[in-house]
Amino acid sequence: MTQDEMKKNAAWAALQYVPRNTVVGVGTGSTVNHFIDALASIKHEIKGAVSSSVQSTEKLQALGIAVLDLNSIDSFSVYVDGADEINQHKHMIKGGGAALTREKIVAAVAEQFICIVDQSKQVDVLGKFPLPVEVIPMASAYVARQLTKLGGRPVLRQGVITDNGNVIIDVHDLAITAPVKLEQQINNIVGVVCNGIFANRAADMVLVGSADGTQVIK
Ligand SMILES: O=C[C@H](O)[C@H](O)[C@H](O)COP(=O)(O)O
């Protein structure tokens, strides 16, 4: 079974946790693209979606799913999104597709975060995947120096501008043993919009696709 088939299994398994007659929060990425396909199969049973990226919005709309303004909603039940890495505490690294800030915003409004991954995303310690940090462009050199002081090796992601008009710095060589603390420390650097550690708001449930089926971790 390919990695993409494992992603697809996890994504379709998420459908059973989507309450009907409500708005659904939708993340971004190749795993979520499978979830959007799955969501289209029940589009007449939901009230629409709130989206975390232009990419997901376009796919949702192309499949006939209404995309609602997050500011028009007080809360909704379930946010479904992938991850680049996830540990046993359901802390994640996200942002490989540069969508981390809007993802963190939509996740914050959701009552429950369901993370869909293939088994290759499970790690003991976060940080082998370079940590994405979204940065206001004029602050990129300053922020890079501060990230170096925290022990990382910052690399500006070439040719990428986020949906919010900012740049991404990928931080290599971090062994993230205290994700809750490091997420806050990086947020405190002036010029940082958001970082890809999702630990202060971890996932509530993880669906892990593998060749043996989909494992549910609650
Ligand atoms: O910015 C992108 C998101 O955080 C994605 O959820 C993450 O990169 C995982 O993507 P994929 O499902 O393509 O592996």
The ligand as an SDF file (V2000), in Angstrom:
LIG
                    3D

 14 13  0  0  0  0  0  0  0  0999 V2000
    0.5430   23.6750    5.7530 O   0  0  0  0  0  0  0  0  0  0  0  0
    0.1890   22.5150    5.5990 C   0  0  0  0  0  0  0  0  0  0  0  0
   -0.4410   21.6880    6.6050 C   0  0  0  0  0  0  0  0  0  0  0  0
   -0.0250   21.9110    7.9170 O   0  0  0  0  0  0  0  0  0  0  0  0
   -0.5600   20.2090    6.2940 C   0  0  0  0  0  0  0  0  0  0  0  0
   -1.6040   19.7370    7.0870 O   0  0  0  0  0  0  0  0  0  0  0  0
    0.6660   19.3770    6.5730 C   0  0  0  0  0  0  0  0  0  0  0  0
    1.7720   19.9310    5.8940 O   0  0  0  0  0  0  0  0  0  0  0  0
    0.4840   17.9060    6.1580 C   0  0  0  0  0  0  0  0  0  0  0  0
    0.3250   17.8360    4.7790 O   0  0  0  0  0  0  0  0  0  0  0  0
    0.1030   16.4880    3.9960 P   0  0  0  0  0  0  0  0  0  0  0  0
   -1.2320   15.9490    4.3700 O   0  0  0  0  0  0  0  0  0  0  0  0
    0.1890   16.8870    2.5440 O   0  0  0  0  0  0  0  0  0  0  0  0
    1.2160   15.5460    4.3670 O   0  0  0  0  0  0  0  0  0  0  0  0
  1  2  2  0
  2  3  1  0
  3  4  1  0
  3  5  1  0
  5  6  1  0
  5  7  1  0
  7  8  1  0
  7  9  1  0
  9 10  1  0
 10 11  1  0
 11 12  2  0
 11 13  1  0
 11 14  1  0
M  END
$$$$
